[in-house]
Amino acid sequence: MGSFAIGEREFLLDGEPFRIISGALHYFRVHPDQWADRIRKARQMGLNTIETYVAWNAHAPADGDFDLTGGLDLGRFLDLVAAEGLYAIVRPGPYICAEWANGGLPAWLFRDGAVGIRRDEPRFMAAVTRYYEQLAPVVVARQVDRGGPIILVQVENEYGAYGADKSYLRKLTELTRRIGVTVPLTTVDQPLDDMLDRGSLPGLHKTASFGSRAAERLAALRRHQPTGPLMCSEFWNGWFDSWGGVHHVTPADQCARELGELLECGASVNIYMFHGGTNFGFTNGANDKGTYRPIATSYDYDAPLDEAGDPTAKYWAYREVIGRYAPLSDDVPAAAAPAPAFGVRLGKVLPLWDVLDRLGKGSEHDEPPTMDAAGQSAGLALYRTEIDLAGPGVLHIAEVRDRAQVFLDRQALGTLEREHKDRSLALPAGARGVLELLVEDQGRVDYGPRLGEPKGLIGPVTVNGEPLRRWEIRPLDLVTIPGITEAFAARPPEEVTVLAGPAFAEAEFDLPAPGDLFLDTSAWGKGVVWINGFCLGRYWSRGPQQTLHVPGPVLRPSGNRLVVLELQASGTTQVDFVPAPRLGPLEE
Ligand code: GLA
């Protein structure tokens, strides 16, 4: 059995100095049939370790659940890391940030409004204890001292940027040890004095997160930790994208220089990200530092391995730099071939209104509940009430989280966007009928004090100052879209000329050649796409991304079924697959 320890100046693997050259790869952002390929390419770049967060909320969609199957089979992921001869770093959070919904904290944790997160608070600690106990069988047996790949486990995540509750860090550390974690424990913080002070405890090995000026940042870390190996646990080599923003890139030569400086200092590194992957489904997070900004579907991150798993210029530049400090393997990944380009037409349309019953059940309330209060953790919900105005009317909502399309008797009246701080909408004078609001949770905030905030309509909801009462809320199951395939099957093919949302539309296609695809969404408005039941995630005309990545393993040679939910409208019914991703305009 192996051993891994913190030495005077270095990490010690089986008693010998060991420099960690790691890359971040989140199993939950990559199709499980592609894990092995990505891990192999990590080794081929010269990495000796793979780091992953654990996304608690992905494993535990409901209190008590703990799913370790398919794309959530962390044990299999770690076994693949070991099979490639690599080591592993596991960062179970419980808070992970990571541009992931709620920073990984399950939405159900917040439902009674009483939990105190990321501190020593009994309800939070009880839930975290259950989570760690559920995770233990996966992690404990795969530590290096039991013959597995795991050499380090991280406690919390950049805690110094959030809190200062040492009792919480102590209890989380004790819990980590109690479930059987024996490898060294680390913390990560931005290398600022106050954050390094707040974010760790004696006995936890401090590491830093940064993307440049390594010597200076490592010196700051050294001031807080006189002995032990220096490590950058998140060496940022790109950045995430938000809807409505630019696509972030960092030049390969600059990144390679920065990595060279870090390695020249003798430090260990975890490159964040080695391969970013995709926020499939409704898993993306959001930021809100005064303005709400949801994270895009692509988590390409301008990483060395792009969203589709192909090596970029950064990959080769990093490989060259790493080769100066560590042995490289002889084998390298093959150059990527362009994806097949072809087009199909949408064949059938189903107005959302016609299939509501298949997607969820409504419940009645005097006041509009939040989506959370209605038991929903992600996606869209339909709110419904009736209005009867004598004259002009203004609908006012205290806060919309995060986007509400307003309809009167199924006629669109307008959209309220949280990002624009929209709160009011004029109604037609004398309006009388059914008022419906199709509300989208565009992604839960993953950083700062807004973690865990409820979604949906945040009341009161008034017309001309008078609260609207007698509401129905219907959470829509847009993860599995139950019954939609059957509803399409029951419909004869039709001549589809335009796509007026909110509506589902379907196209069937054969695959010209095996491999990944890039779906061009630039002619569509806003919505969600599924292929063969696999939810690719959201698209939005405002970009930056104009394509969605389709992992090859969800496709079959013939009879593929694409379903799109268009919330707005599209003047074309053409569906185009293009040879390469288009992730949007770059920063000036
Ligand atoms: C911090 C967090 C990560 C991630 C990056 C930005 O370092 O620890 O989870 O959010 O920022 O991508």
Boltz pocket constraint, residues with backbone or C-beta under 6 A from the ligand:
constraints:
  - pocket:
      binder: B
      contacts: [[A, 96], [A, 97], [A, 98], [A, 99], [A, 157], [A, 158], [A, 209], [A, 234], [A, 239], [A, 240]]
      max_distance: 6.0
